[in-house]
Amino acid sequence: APRVVASRFVVLYGSQRGQAQAIAEEIGEQAAQRGLEADLSCLSEKEKYDLEKETAPVVFVVSTTGDGEPPDTAVPFVRRIKKKTLPRERFARLCYALLALGDTNYANFCNCGKTIDKRLQELGGKRFYATGHADDAVGLELVVDSWIEGLWDAVRKALSEMAAAGPAVGSQQDNSAVILQETAEPSGLGLKLRHLNLSEPDAEASEQPILRSGKEKDVPGNAAVDASLTKSLPPLSESSLKVPALPPPYLSVCLGDEVVREHEVQISRAVPLTRHDSVKAALLIELDVSVSYDLPGGVFDVLCPNNGSEVEELLQRLKLGQQRDHCVLLELLKDTRKKGAQLPAHIPEESTLQYVITWCLELRSVPKKALLRSLVECTTSGFEKRRLQELCSTQGSADYNRFIRDPNICLLDLLRAFPSCTPPLSLLIEHLPKLQSRSYSAASSKLRHPGRLHFVFNIVESPACPERPVARRGLCTGWLADLVAPVLQPYGGGPAPAESSGDAALPKIYISLRPPGTFHLPADPALPLIMVGPGTGVAPFIGFLQHREKEREQMPGATFGESWLFFGCRHKDRDFLFREDLEKFVVNGTLTHLKVCFSRDNSEGPGSSPKYVHHSLQLHSKEIISLLLEQNGCFYVCGDAKNMAKDVNEALIELFRTELQVDKLEAMKKIATLREEKRYLQDIWS
């Protein structure tokens, strides 16, 4: 009799904001379509899996957060496998594949995935498929889609080999990888995939002959001269498309009785930090907090709602404006084909429709291809239907990046562009991710401001573009700016808002403090500090210096190391944040060196002042080397990850290379050592 090969394999995910979970669930759904059974669990659910005894292939999908840290759901797992007491053959039976998610805007790209991969190898685990490293800076799908396509042959091969060899034997180790290779292609994306030892796309993937948009009778206007969000050009417009399978619906949504909710916390003061003609408007907000927070440099989250006008527009588009105060009742469809379907945990019971759309769903998230595929079924225009199919297809990946991902469009932008699309509420709840809180760094010390917590932000402005004809402000920063407008103090000082009207006049928000991280002052005050924080990146260093100033007052006999701050902004007289505070810190000795550069005030040419903070660092290379290598100082960077943090890192590499007379690789190793010793710390964002 022929041998029966099992079809079960395990999928484990570690996710911070839901992307790894969504990809893991996609693997589970595609597995079912191919006659395979994916046993899906979160890494935090340790009672649901046992890697030591597992006899089926295991697929990991893990993201990386912060400065190369594991997502919260993966932290206990990573701690367990990193124990040095584990025997070398702990996972000798384990046959696995791993997809790591990361962002090359940050220093430790895919660090969590790489850590798990390396440790599983050290403990005897064997790969049955190439490890994938997906980069959110250019689009996760560039690696994810191809990695999943090649997974199915690899899973079947692993299942067959494990069945033939017995449960204690894994398949041949695969040391290949999926990488991104830069090209000079004129598409504008500048990237293509290079696959090493990956299987060809699964033969079961459907290639669907669909109406060609160039021959549609209802194409509006004349032929397009260029592609856009709503129009394509040959060859895409004339191609048969490989469209992903329709995600199975799994929720039944109905509206119950009317309910009422309230949500509030308190702000005590708001101050503009930039002049009215500054390119970016920065605000300082002071919170009246009863909770205590540890050393300055800590991070906390602000829970913000979706934009009110966008919520109203969506309610009207769904034709549910009259039912906004009705309770949303969720149930799982009894006949759903979705593997492991669960009610979304981020939607509380007895929530109103208004509350769900305002506080629970991320309306600004970039629509994923699964959502586009589902919207096809809700669209009546043949022309619009075809274009949505193109955008979610394999052939339309370049258009998806160009017209959806890169301009950062959202669901409402799509609904405006495709007016015949009328999705049901259930589809949006199934596909829109949880509305995430926004993170901010504390810009104060509790020694200076007991019971108060300061934070600073720029009001983000996103100009209109062809794909998004309406300009918009950042979701949280725009909301906060509107919230504090009635109590905003005048620029440059002035009387505080009158408090005679009582607390009712003060706006309120929700915050939650995060567990202490590594971005804080060293325990030994004698260690030198080098702080790099242009723009609002200076915020945590204001807290550092307030804290250090108070410590100097309280410990007059103690030894304190040097402190250097490299700050930068556009104009000295428009957006020099905390200028008076910083100059005061220099005068009283709290801040040893203040190095400031103004990128728009300086003229070009020899003898001109440094333009950016990384230029300023290079002018003080000898002092920096001495502080870091001879005095065990700490190097802190806060601000933009995409440009500034990369430039600072490159400047530091060049500084080490030049001053120590070593090659670039050796300089990079020394900087890596600083990171390992937690003396090169970053609080950066993209």
LONU-550242 format. One record per residue (C-alpha): residue number from 0; y, x negated, z negated. Coordinates in steps of 0.05 Angstrom, whole numbers, plus 32768, in hexadecimal, padded with zeros to 4 digits. Each point is the difference from the previous one (the first is absolute). Example, Ala and Ser with C-alpha at 12.3 -4.5 7.8 and 13.67 -1.06 7.14 Angstrom:
<sites>
- i	py	px	pz
- 0	7FA6	7F0A	7F64 .
- 1	8045	7FE5	800D .
</sites>
This chain:
<sites>
- i	py	px	pz
- 0	8000	8000	8000 .
- 1	8046	7FE6	800F .
- 2	8027	7FE5	7FC5 .
- 3	8038	802E	7FE7 .
- 4	8041	7FDB	7FF3 .
- 5	802C	801C	7FC9 .
- 6	8045	8019	8014 .
- 7	8024	7FF9	7FBD .
- 8	8034	7FCB	7FF2 .
- 9	8035	7FF8	7FCA .
- 10	804B	8000	8009 .
- 11	802B	7FE7	7FC6 .
- 12	804C	7FFF	8001 .
- 13	8039	7FE6	7FD5 .
- 14	8042	8021	8010 .
- 15	8046	7FFF	7FE3 .
- 16	8026	8031	802C .
- 17	7FC7	8022	8024 .
- 18	7FF9	7FD8	8040 .
- 19	7FBE	7FDE	7FEE .
- 20	7FE4	8042	7FE8 .
- 21	8015	8023	8040 .
- 22	7FDE	7FCA	802A .
- 23	7FC1	8004	7FD5 .
- 24	7FFF	804C	8009 .
- 25	8008	7FF6	804B .
- 26	7FC3	7FD2	8000 .
- 27	7FDA	8036	7FDB .
- 28	8013	8036	8032 .
- 29	7FEF	7FD5	803C .
- 30	7FBE	7FEE	7FE0 .
- 31	7FEC	8049	7FFC .
- 32	8011	8009	8049 .
- 33	7FD0	7FC7	8010 .
- 34	7FC6	8019	7FD7 .
- 35	800D	7FD0	7FC6 .
- 36	800C	8011	7FB7 .
- 37	803A	7FDD	7FDD .
- 38	7FFD	8001	7FB4 .
- 39	804A	7FFC	7FF0 .
- 40	801D	7FEA	7FBC .
- 41	803E	7FE0	7FE3 .
- 42	7FF6	7FBB	7FE1 .
- 43	8019	801D	7FBF .
- 44	7FC4	8030	7FFD .
- 45	7FCF	7FCA	7FE9 .
- 46	7FCE	8034	7FE9 .
- 47	7FF5	8014	8049 .
- 48	7FE8	7FBD	801B .
- 49	7FD7	7FC3	7FEB .
- 50	8009	7FC4	802E .
- 51	7FC9	7FD9	7FDF .
- 52	7FCB	8034	8011 .
- 53	801E	801E	803F .
- 54	7FCE	7FFF	803A .
- 55	802F	801C	8035 .
- 56	8039	7FDC	8025 .
- 57	8043	8004	7FDB .
- 58	8043	8005	8022 .
- 59	803F	7FEE	7FD8 .
- 60	8046	8017	8014 .
- 61	8034	7FE1	7FD1 .
- 62	804C	7FF9	8001 .
- 63	802D	7FCD	7FDE .
- 64	803E	8011	7FD7 .
- 65	8039	7FDB	7FE0 .
- 66	7FFD	7FB4	8004 .
- 67	7FB8	7FFF	8018 .
- 68	7FE4	802B	7FC8 .
- 69	7FC6	8031	8006 .
- 70	8012	804A	8003 .
- 71	7FFB	8023	7FBC .
- 72	7FBE	8021	8013 .
- 73	7FE0	7FBC	8010 .
- 74	801A	7FD7	7FC4 .
- 75	7FC3	800D	7FD2 .
- 76	7FCF	7FF0	8039 .
- 77	8023	7FBF	8011 .
- 78	8001	7FEC	7FB7 .
- 79	7FB5	800D	7FFB .
- 80	7FEB	7FD7	803C .
- 81	802F	7FC6	7FEE .
- 82	7FDD	7FF4	7FBD .
- 83	7FEA	7FB7	8000 .
- 84	7FC1	8011	7FD9 .
- 85	7FE1	8028	803A .
- 86	7FC2	7FDF	801E .
- 87	8005	7FE4	8046 .
- 88	7FCD	8031	801B .
- 89	801F	803D	7FE0 .
- 90	8008	8023	8043 .
- 91	7FC6	7FE0	8026 .
- 92	7FEA	8045	8018 .
- 93	8045	8014	8017 .
- 94	800C	8008	804B .
- 95	804A	8011	800C .
- 96	803C	8004	802E .
- 97	8048	7FFF	7FEB .
- 98	8041	801A	801E .
- 99	803E	7FE3	7FDD .
- 100	8045	8020	8006 .
- 101	803F	7FD7	7FF6 .
- 102	8046	7FF1	8018 .
- 103	8015	7FBC	801B .
- 104	8047	800D	7FE7 .
- 105	7FE3	7FED	7FBD .
- 106	7FE7	7FBC	7FEB .
- 107	7FB7	800F	7FED .
- 108	7FE9	8026	803D .
- 109	7FC1	802A	7FF3 .
- 110	7FF6	7FD9	7FC0 .
- 111	7FD7	8036	7FDD .
- 112	7FD0	8006	803A .
- 113	7FFB	7FB5	8007 .
- 114	7FF2	7FF9	7FB6 .
- 115	7FC9	8033	8001 .
- 116	7FE2	7FE4	803F .
- 117	7FFF	7FB9	7FE5 .
- 118	7FE3	8014	7FBD .
- 119	7FC9	802B	801E .
- 120	7FEC	7FC4	802B .
- 121	7FFF	7FD3	7FC3 .
- 122	7FD3	8031	7FDC .
- 123	7FCD	8004	8038 .
- 124	8019	803A	8029 .
- 125	7FF7	7FFE	804C .
- 126	802D	801C	8035 .
- 127	7FE1	802B	8036 .
- 128	8042	8007	8027 .
- 129	8040	7FDA	800B .
- 130	8035	8006	7FCB .
- 131	803F	8022	801A .
- 132	8047	7FF0	7FE9 .
- 133	8030	8038	8014 .
- 134	804B	7FF3	7FFE .
- 135	802F	8039	7FEE .
- 136	803A	7FD7	801A .
- 137	7FEA	800C	8047 .
- 138	7FD4	803D	7FF7 .
- 139	7FBF	8006	7FDA .
- 140	7FDF	8025	803A .
- 141	8003	7FC2	802C .
- 142	7FC6	7FE4	7FD8 .
- 143	7FE5	803E	7FDD .
- 144	7FF0	8029	803F .
- 145	7FD9	7FC8	8022 .
- 146	7FDF	7FEB	7FBF .
- 147	7FE5	8046	7FF5 .
- 148	7FE9	8006	8049 .
- 149	7FD6	7FC1	7FF8 .
- 150	7FE6	8014	7FBB .
- 151	7FCD	8033	8017 .
- 152	7FD2	7FD0	8027 .
- 153	8005	7FCF	7FC6 .
- 154	7FED	8036	7FCD .
- 155	7FC5	8016	8029 .
- 156	7FE9	7FB9	8008 .
- 157	8007	7FF2	7FB6 .
- 158	7FDA	8040	7FEE .
- 159	7FC8	7FEC	802F .
- 160	7FFC	7FB8	7FE7 .
- 161	8002	8015	7FB7 .
- 162	7FC9	8033	800C .
- 163	7FD5	7FCC	8022 .
- 164	800C	7FC7	7FCF .
- 165	8000	8028	7FBF .
- 166	8038	8012	7FD0 .
- 167	8007	7FBA	7FE3 .
- 168	8013	7FE0	8042 .
- 169	8044	8006	8022 .
- 170	800E	7FF6	8049 .
- 171	8018	7FC1	8022 .
- 172	8043	7FEA	7FE3 .
- 173	803B	800C	802F .
- 174	8039	7FD0	7FF6 .
- 175	802A	801C	8039 .
- 176	8042	8022	7FF7 .
- 177	8032	802D	8022 .
- 178	8044	7FDF	800A .
- 179	8042	800E	8022 .
- 180	8018	7FD2	8037 .
- 181	8048	7FFD	8017 .
- 182	800C	8007	804A .
- 183	803B	8003	802F .
- 184	7FED	8043	801E .
- 185	803C	8029	8018 .
- 186	7FEA	803F	7FDB .
- 187	802F	7FF0	7FC7 .
- 188	7FC9	8001	7FCC .
- 189	7FF2	7FB5	8008 .
- 190	7FBA	8007	7FE5 .
- 191	7FBA	8008	8019 .
- 192	7FBC	7FFF	7FDE .
- 193	7FD0	7FC7	8007 .
- 194	7FBA	8012	7FE8 .
- 195	7FCD	7FCD	7FEA .
- 196	7FB7	8015	8001 .
- 197	8010	804A	7FFC .
- 198	7FD6	8036	8020 .
- 199	8019	8027	803C .
- 200	801D	8045	7FF2 .
- 201	7FCB	8033	7FED .
- 202	7FE1	8023	803B .
- 203	8006	8042	7FDC .
- 204	804C	7FFF	7FFF .
- 205	8017	8038	802D .
- 206	802B	7FF4	803D .
- 207	801F	8043	8010 .
- 208	801B	8012	8045 .
- 209	803F	8025	7FED .
- 210	8039	801D	8028 .
- 211	802C	7FCA	801E .
- 212	8048	8008	7FEA .
- 213	801B	7FE9	8044 .
- 214	7FE2	803F	8020 .
- 215	8014	8032	7FCA .
- 216	8024	803C	801B .
- 217	802B	8009	7FC2 .
- 218	801D	7FB9	7FFE .
- 219	804A	800C	7FF1 .
- 220	8035	7FE2	802C .
- 221	7FF7	7FC7	8031 .
- 222	7FCF	7FC7	7FFC .
- 223	800D	7FD1	7FC6 .
- 224	801E	7FBC	8010 .
- 225	7FE4	7FE3	7FBF .
- 226	7FCC	8013	7FCD .
- 227	8016	8023	7FC0 .
- 228	7FE3	8024	7FC5 .
- 229	7FF5	803E	802A .
- 230	7FF2	7FE1	8045 .
- 231	7FD0	7FCC	801A .
- 232	7FFC	7FD7	8040 .
- 233	7FC5	7FE9	802B .
- 234	7FCE	7FE5	7FF4 .
- 235	7FFC	8023	7FBD .
- 236	8018	8043	801C .
- 237	7FC8	7FFE	8034 .
- 238	7FC8	7FE5	7FD5 .
- 239	7FC4	8023	7FE2 .
- 240	8009	7FF9	7FB5 .
- 241	7FD2	7FEB	7FC8 .
- 242	801A	8030	7FCC .
- 243	7FE7	7FFC	7FB8 .
- 244	7FD5	8038	7FE7 .
- 245	8024	803A	7FE0 .
- 246	8002	7FF6	7FB4 .
- 247	7FD9	8039	7FE0 .
- 248	802C	8030	7FD9 .
- 249	7FEC	8007	7FB7 .
- 250	8035	8028	7FDC .
- 251	800D	804A	7FF9 .
- 252	8048	800C	7FEC .
- 253	801F	8042	7FEB .
- 254	803E	8013	7FDA .
- 255	7FFB	8025	7FBE .
- 256	8033	801B	7FCF .
- 257	8046	7FE6	7FF6 .
- 258	8009	7FC9	7FCC .
- 259	803B	7FD6	7FE6 .
- 260	8003	7FB5	7FEE .
- 261	8033	7FCF	7FE5 .
- 262	8002	7FB4	8006 .
- 263	8032	7FD3	7FDE .
- 264	8010	7FBD	7FDF .
- 265	8044	7FE0	7FF0 .
- 266	8033	7FCF	801F .
- 267	8039	7FE8	7FD4 .
- 268	802D	7FD9	802F .
- 269	8008	7FED	804A .
- 270	802C	7FC8	801B .
- 271	800D	7FE9	8048 .
- 272	7FF6	7FB5	8009 .
- 273	801D	7FF9	8046 .
- 274	8044	800F	801F .
- 275	8007	803E	802C .
- 276	8000	7FD5	8040 .
- 277	7FC1	7FDA	7FF0 .
- 278	7FC8	8005	8034 .
- 279	7FCF	8016	7FCA .
- 280	8014	802B	7FC4 .
- 281	7FE0	7FE8	7FBF .
- 282	7FFD	8029	7FC0 .
- 283	7FEE	7FEF	7FB8 .
- 284	7FE1	8039	7FD8 .
- 285	7FF7	8000	7FB5 .
- 286	7FC9	8028	7FE1 .
- 287	7FFD	8019	7FB9 .
- 288	7FB8	7FEE	7FEE .
- 289	7FD9	800F	7FC1 .
- 290	7FC5	7FD7	8019 .
- 291	8002	7FB5	7FF2 .
- 292	7FF4	7FCC	8036 .
- 293	7FEC	7FB8	7FF9 .
- 294	8022	7FC2	801C .
- 295	8033	8008	8038 .
- 296	7FE5	7FFD	8046 .
- 297	7FD2	803B	7FF5 .
- 298	7FF6	8035	8034 .
- 299	8004	804B	7FF8 .
- 300	7FF5	803C	802E .
- 301	8031	8038	8011 .
- 302	7FE0	8041	8015 .
- 303	802C	801D	8037 .
- 304	7FFB	8041	8027 .
- 305	7FFF	8009	804B .
- 306	8044	800C	8020 .
- 307	8016	8048	7FF3 .
- 308	8016	800F	8047 .
- 309	7FBF	7FE3	801C .
- 310	7FD8	802C	7FD0 .
- 311	8027	803D	8016 .
- 312	7FF6	7FEE	804A .
- 313	7FB5	7FF9	7FF6 .
- 314	7FFB	8042	7FDA .
- 315	8025	8023	8038 .
- 316	7FD5	7FDE	8036 .
- 317	7FC1	8018	7FDB .
- 318	801F	8046	7FFA .
- 319	7FF7	7FFD	7FB5 .
- 320	8048	8000	7FE9 .
- 321	7FF8	8044	7FDE .
- 322	7FC3	7FE8	7FD9 .
- 323	801C	7FBF	7FE4 .
- 324	7FF8	8018	7FB8 .
- 325	7FB8	8017	8008 .
- 326	7FC7	7FDB	7FE0 .
- 327	7FD5	7FD4	802D .
- 328	7FB6	800D	7FF7 .
- 329	7FD0	7FCB	801B .
- 330	7FB5	8007	800C .
- 331	7FCE	7FD6	8026 .
- 332	7FE5	8020	803F .
- 333	7FB8	8011	7FF4 .
- 334	7FEB	7FEC	8046 .
- 335	8029	7FC0	8005 .
- 336	7FE0	7FC4	8023 .
- 337	802D	7FCE	7FDB .
- 338	7FD6	7FD0	7FD8 .
- 339	8010	8000	7FB6 .
- 340	8039	8032	8007 .
- 341	802A	8008	7FC1 .
- 342	803D	8028	7FED .
- 343	803D	7FD1	8002 .
- 344	800C	7FE8	7FB9 .
- 345	804B	7FF7	800C .
- 346	800C	804B	8006 .
- 347	8001	8020	7FBB .
- 348	7FE3	8044	7FF4 .
- 349	8030	803B	8001 .
- 350	8034	7FDA	8028 .
- 351	8031	8025	802B .
- 352	8004	7FF4	804B .
- 353	8046	7FE4	7FF6 .
- 354	7FE7	7FD0	7FCA .
- 355	7FC5	7FE8	802A .
- 356	802C	7FF0	803D .
- 357	8038	7FE3	7FD6 .
- 358	7FDA	7FD6	7FCD .
- 359	7FB8	7FF6	8018 .
- 360	7FFD	7FEF	804B .
- 361	801F	7FC3	8021 .
- 362	8026	8022	8038 .
- 363	801E	7FBE	8017 .
- 364	7FBD	7FDC	8009 .
- 365	7FF0	7FE7	8047 .
- 366	7FCD	8031	801D .
- 367	7FBC	7FE1	8008 .
- 368	7FD6	800A	803E .
- 369	7FD3	8031	7FDC .
- 370	803C	802E	7FF4 .
- 371	8015	7FFA	8048 .
- 372	7FBA	8013	8016 .
- 373	8002	803D	7FD3 .
- 374	8045	8014	801A .
- 375	7FE3	8003	8046 .
- 376	7FD9	803E	7FEC .
- 377	8041	8022	7FE7 .
- 378	8027	7FF4	8040 .
- 379	8006	8033	8038 .
- 380	8026	7FD9	8036 .
- 381	7FCF	7FDB	802D .
- 382	8033	7FC8	800B .
- 383	800C	7FF7	7FB5 .
- 384	7FB5	8004	7FF2 .
- 385	7FF2	7FC9	8032 .
- 386	8036	7FD3	7FE3 .
- 387	7FE5	8008	7FB9 .
- 388	7FBA	7FEF	801A .
- 389	801C	7FC1	8020 .
- 390	8023	7FEA	7FC1 .
- 391	7FC0	8005	7FD6 .
- 392	7FD3	7FE3	8035 .
- 393	7FE5	7FBA	8007 .
- 394	8026	7FF7	8041 .
- 395	8041	8018	7FE1 .
- 396	8001	7FCE	7FC6 .
- 397	803C	7FDB	801D .
- 398	8027	8041	8007 .
- 399	7FEC	8014	7FB9 .
- 400	801E	7FC0	7FE5 .
- 401	803E	8002	802C .
- 402	8013	8049	7FF6 .
- 403	7FE2	8013	7FBC .
- 404	7FF1	7FC5	7FD4 .
- 405	8039	7FD0	8011 .
- 406	8039	8033	7FFC .
- 407	7FE0	801C	7FC0 .
- 408	8000	8048	8016 .
- 409	7FE3	8037	7FD4 .
- 410	7FE0	8044	8006 .
- 411	8041	8025	8008 .
- 412	8015	7FD1	8038 .
- 413	7FBF	8011	8024 .
- 414	8009	804B	7FF6 .
- 415	8047	7FFA	801C .
- 416	7FE6	7FDA	803D .
- 417	7FC5	802F	800B .
- 418	801C	8046	7FF5 .
- 419	7FC0	8025	8014 .
- 420	7FDA	7FDE	7FC7 .
- 421	7FF8	8030	7FC5 .
- 422	7FD0	7FE2	7FCC .
- 423	7FE6	8029	7FC5 .
- 424	8011	7FEC	7FB9 .
- 425	7FB8	7FED	7FF2 .
- 426	8002	7FCA	8037 .
- 427	803E	7FE0	7FE1 .
- 428	7FE2	7FFF	7FBB .
- 429	7FC1	7FE0	801C .
- 430	8024	7FC9	8027 .
- 431	8042	7FF0	7FDD .
- 432	7FF7	7FCB	7FC9 .
- 433	8018	8006	7FB9 .
- 434	804B	7FF8	7FF7 .
- 435	8005	7FBC	7FE0 .
- 436	8031	7FEC	7FCB .
- 437	8031	7FC9	8012 .
- 438	8000	7FBE	7FDA .
- 439	803D	7FDD	7FE3 .
- 440	800B	7FC1	7FD8 .
- 441	8022	8003	7FBC .
- 442	8045	7FE1	8004 .
- 443	800D	7FFC	7FB6 .
- 444	7FE4	7FE5	7FBE .
- 445	7FF2	802C	7FC5 .
- 446	801F	7FC9	7FD5 .
- 447	8043	800E	8022 .
- 448	7FF7	804A	800D .
- 449	7FD1	801F	7FCD .
- 450	7FEB	8045	8014 .
- 451	801B	7FF6	8047 .
- 452	7FDF	7FEC	8041 .
- 453	8028	7FE9	803D .
- 454	7FEA	7FFD	8048 .
- 455	8023	7FF0	8041 .
- 456	7FF4	8016	8048 .
- 457	801F	8002	8045 .
- 458	8007	8045	801F .
- 459	7FD2	7FF8	803C .
- 460	801D	8019	8041 .
- 461	7FD3	800C	803D .
- 462	8029	800C	803F .
- 463	7FEA	8032	8034 .
- 464	7FD3	7FE9	8039 .
- 465	7FE1	8022	803D .
- 466	7FC1	8011	7FDA .
- 467	8027	8018	7FC3 .
- 468	8042	801D	8018 .
- 469	8017	800F	7FB9 .
- 470	801A	7FC7	7FD4 .
- 471	7FE6	8001	7FB9 .
- 472	8006	7FDC	7FBE .
- 473	7FC8	7FE3	7FD7 .
- 474	7FD8	8036	7FDC .
- 475	800A	7FE8	7FB9 .
- 476	8041	7FD9	8008 .
- 477	8021	8039	8025 .
- 478	7FEA	8032	7FCC .
- 479	8018	7FD5	7FC7 .
- 480	8044	7FF5	8022 .
- 481	8009	804B	8007 .
- 482	7FE8	800C	7FB9 .
- 483	8033	7FD1	7FDF .
- 484	803A	800E	802F .
- 485	8022	8031	7FCE .
- 486	7FFE	7FCC	7FC8 .
- 487	800A	7FC0	8029 .
- 488	8033	7FD1	7FE1 .
- 489	8036	7FE1	802D .
- 490	7FF3	7FBC	8020 .
- 491	801A	7FC5	7FD8 .
- 492	8000	8023	7FBC .
- 493	8022	803C	7FE3 .
- 494	7FF6	8034	7FCA .
- 495	7FB9	8016	7FF3 .
- 496	7FEF	8049	8011 .
- 497	8016	8030	7FCA .
- 498	7FC7	8011	7FD2 .
- 499	8022	803A	7FDF .
- 500	7FDC	8030	802E .
- 501	7FBE	7FEA	7FE1 .
- 502	7FBE	7FE9	801E .
- 503	7FFC	803C	802E .
- 504	8032	7FDE	802F .
- 505	7FD5	7FC2	8008 .
- 506	7FCB	7FFE	8036 .
- 507	7FB6	7FF7	7FEF .
- 508	7FC5	7FDD	8020 .
- 509	7FB8	7FEE	7FF1 .
- 510	7FEC	7FB7	7FF5 .
- 511	7FC1	7FDD	7FEA .
- 512	7FFA	7FB7	7FE9 .
- 513	7FCB	7FD4	8020 .
- 514	7FD3	7FD2	7FD8 .
- 515	801F	7FBB	7FF6 .
- 516	7FF6	7FD1	803B .
- 517	800B	7FB6	8009 .
- 518	8048	8003	8018 .
- 519	8023	7FF1	7FBE .
- 520	8021	7FC8	7FD9 .
- 521	7FD1	7FC8	7FEA .
- 522	7FEA	8002	7FB7 .
- 523	801E	7FBA	7FF6 .
- 524	804C	8004	8006 .
- 525	8003	7FB5	800C .
- 526	7FE2	8009	8046 .
- 527	8033	7FFF	8038 .
- 528	800C	803E	802B .
- 529	800F	8001	804B .
- 530	8011	8047	8016 .
- 531	800B	8015	8049 .
- 532	801B	8046	8007 .
- 533	8030	8013	8038 .
- 534	801E	8046	8002 .
- 535	7FDE	8031	7FD1 .
- 536	7FCA	7FCB	7FF6 .
- 537	802D	7FE5	7FC9 .
- 538	7FF0	803D	7FD5 .
- 539	7FC6	7FE5	7FD5 .
- 540	8025	7FBE	7FF6 .
- 541	803A	8025	7FE0 .
- 542	7FCD	8018	7FCD .
- 543	7FE5	7FB9	7FF9 .
- 544	8045	7FE4	7FF2 .
- 545	8013	8038	7FD0 .
- 546	7FC0	7FF2	7FDA .
- 547	800B	7FB4	8001 .
- 548	8048	8009	7FE9 .
- 549	7FEA	8029	7FC3 .
- 550	7FC8	7FCE	7FF1 .
- 551	8033	7FC8	8000 .
- 552	802A	8027	7FCE .
- 553	7FC4	800F	7FD4 .
- 554	7FE1	7FBA	8003 .
- 555	803B	7FCF	7FFF .
- 556	7FD3	7FC4	7FF1 .
- 557	7FCD	800E	8037 .
- 558	7FFB	7FD8	8041 .
- 559	800B	8026	8040 .
- 560	7FEF	7FE6	8045 .
- 561	8030	7FFF	803B .
- 562	800A	8041	8026 .
- 563	8012	8002	804A .
- 564	8011	803F	8027 .
- 565	8004	8001	804C .
- 566	8025	803F	8015 .
- 567	8017	8017	8044 .
- 568	8026	803B	801E .
- 569	802A	800F	803E .
- 570	8047	7FFD	7FE5 .
- 571	801C	7FE2	7FC0 .
- 572	8032	8038	7FF5 .
- 573	7FD4	803B	8015 .
- 574	7FB8	7FF9	7FE7 .
- 575	7FFD	7FC7	7FCE .
- 576	7FD5	8027	7FCE .
- 577	800B	7FF2	7FB6 .
- 578	8034	7FCC	8010 .
- 579	8024	8004	7FBC .
- 580	7FBF	8000	7FD9 .
- 581	7FE5	7FC3	8025 .
- 582	8041	7FD9	7FF8 .
- 583	7FFF	8011	7FB6 .
- 584	7FB8	7FE6	7FFA .
- 585	8017	7FBE	801F .
- 586	803C	7FFA	7FD1 .
- 587	7FD6	800C	7FC0 .
- 588	7FC8	7FD1	8017 .
- 589	7FCA	8034	800A .
- 590	7FFE	7FF2	804A .
- 591	8002	7FB5	800F .
- 592	800B	8004	804C .
- 593	8018	803A	802B .
- 594	7FF8	7FF4	804B .
- 595	801D	8037	802B .
- 596	8003	8006	804C .
- 597	8024	8034	802B .
- 598	7FDF	800B	8043 .
- 599	803B	8022	8022 .
- 600	803A	7FDB	7FE1 .
- 601	7FEC	7FBA	8016 .
- 602	8011	7FDF	8042 .
- 603	7FCA	7FDD	8027 .
- 604	7FFC	7FB5	800B .
- 605	7FFE	7FBE	7FD9 .
- 606	801C	8003	7FBA .
- 607	7FFA	804C	7FFA .
- 608	7FE3	801F	7FC1 .
- 609	7FB7	8016	7FFF .
- 610	7FF6	8043	8021 .
- 611	7FC0	8019	7FDE .
- 612	7FDD	7FF0	7FBF .
- 613	7FCA	7FD6	8022 .
- 614	8036	7FD4	801C .
- 615	801D	7FF8	7FBB .
- 616	7FBC	7FEC	7FE4 .
- 617	7FFC	7FC7	8032 .
- 618	8041	7FE3	7FE6 .
- 619	7FE2	7FF7	7FBB .
- 620	7FBB	7FE6	8012 .
- 621	7FFE	7FC6	7FCF .
- 622	8014	802A	7FC5 .
- 623	7FCD	8037	8012 .
- 624	7FC7	7FCE	8006 .
- 625	8012	7FE2	7FBC .
- 626	8004	8044	7FDF .
- 627	7FBE	8019	801C .
- 628	7FD4	7FC1	7FFF .
- 629	801D	7FD6	7FC8 .
- 630	8018	8037	7FD0 .
- 631	7FCC	8036	800F .
- 632	8036	8032	8014 .
- 633	7FF5	8046	801C .
- 634	8016	8017	8045 .
- 635	8010	804A	8008 .
- 636	8010	8026	8041 .
- 637	8017	8048	8003 .
- 638	8015	8028	803D .
- 639	7FED	800C	8048 .
- 640	7FB9	7FEB	8012 .
- 641	8005	8004	804C .
- 642	8036	7FCB	800A .
- 643	801E	7FE2	7FC1 .
- 644	7FC0	7FF2	7FD8 .
- 645	7FDF	7FE1	803D .
- 646	803D	7FD5	800E .
- 647	8003	7FE9	7FB7 .
- 648	7FB6	7FEE	8002 .
- 649	8009	7FD8	8040 .
- 650	803D	7FDD	7FE3 .
- 651	7FD8	7FEE	7FC2 .
- 652	7FC7	7FE4	802A .
- 653	8032	7FD5	8027 .
- 654	8022	7FEB	7FC0 .
- 655	7FBD	7FE8	7FE2 .
- 656	7FED	7FDE	8041 .
- 657	8041	7FDA	8005 .
- 658	800A	7FEC	7FB8 .
- 659	7FB8	7FEE	7FF2 .
- 660	7FF4	7FE0	8044 .
- 661	7FC1	8027	800D .
- 662	7FE7	8029	803B .
- 663	8009	804C	8004 .
- 664	7FB9	800F	7FEA .
- 665	8008	7FD7	7FC1 .
- 666	8043	8021	7FF1 .
- 667	7FDF	8044	8008 .
- 668	7FC9	7FEC	7FCF .
- 669	8033	7FED	7FCC .
- 670	8023	8042	8008 .
- 671	7FBD	8024	7FFB .
- 672	7FF5	7FDD	7FBE .
- 673	8042	801B	7FE7 .
- 674	7FE9	8046	8012 .
- 675	7FBD	7FF6	7FDD .
- 676	8024	7FE8	7FC1 .
- 677	802D	803E	8003 .
- 678	803D	7FD4	8009 .
- 679	8011	801A	8046 .
- 680	800B	804B	7FF6 .
- 681	8018	8035	802F .
- 682	801B	8047	7FF9 .
- 683	8009	8012	8049 .
- 684	8000	803D	802C .
- 685	8000	8011	804A .
</sites>
